[in-house]
Amino acid sequence: MAEAFRGEFNQKVDAKARALIPVAFRRVLDAGDPAEGQRTRFIMVYGDERRKFVECYTMAEMARLEEAIASLPRGSVERRVLERNFITLSVTVEIDDDGRIVLPTRVREKLGMAADEIKGSVEAVFAGALDTFQIWKRDAFEANLAAQEAEDMALLADGRDMLTLLPPKE
């Protein structure tokens, strides 16, 4: 596997809705944007109302996902759902020369970052997920992390090692 998004980073969102992309994430984003001579771009997907975060894809990773979606029959329910949630409800953003992005309005709405709240101090969490990363409002991330940890411990309640969740080597 090539470089991956890993770790979690707390980033301030300023009054202009700008946030700094963690350096480790910028390296992966740079490698995943084949356009040369331009600022690095990536895709923010804010669809799927069940999620309280925005999923971010490199340009190359999104191209792979788009190819998989396009391979589905036109008019099929699967293709329609995927197109709406990954294509329509997404936005391409550029990283500026200082390593920042401006969180688009729809993204801020998804994260629950009202304009008046951003004028104060709000933090976003950038959370790595291998081939994508997520952007959360910090309090939502903390609550989700606690809930997920409880579920994980219940799954491993019999003392199983976490690595037993991986498929066996062939």
Secondary structure, DSSP 8 states (H G I E B T S, - for coil): ----B-SEEEEEE-TTSEEE--HHHHHHHHHT----SS--EEEEE---TT-SSEEEEEHHHHHHHHHHHHTS-TT-HHHHHHIIIIIITEEEEE--TTSEEE--HHHHHHHT--HHHHHS-EEEEEEEEBTEEEEEEHHHHHHHHHHHHHHHHHHTTT---GGGGS----
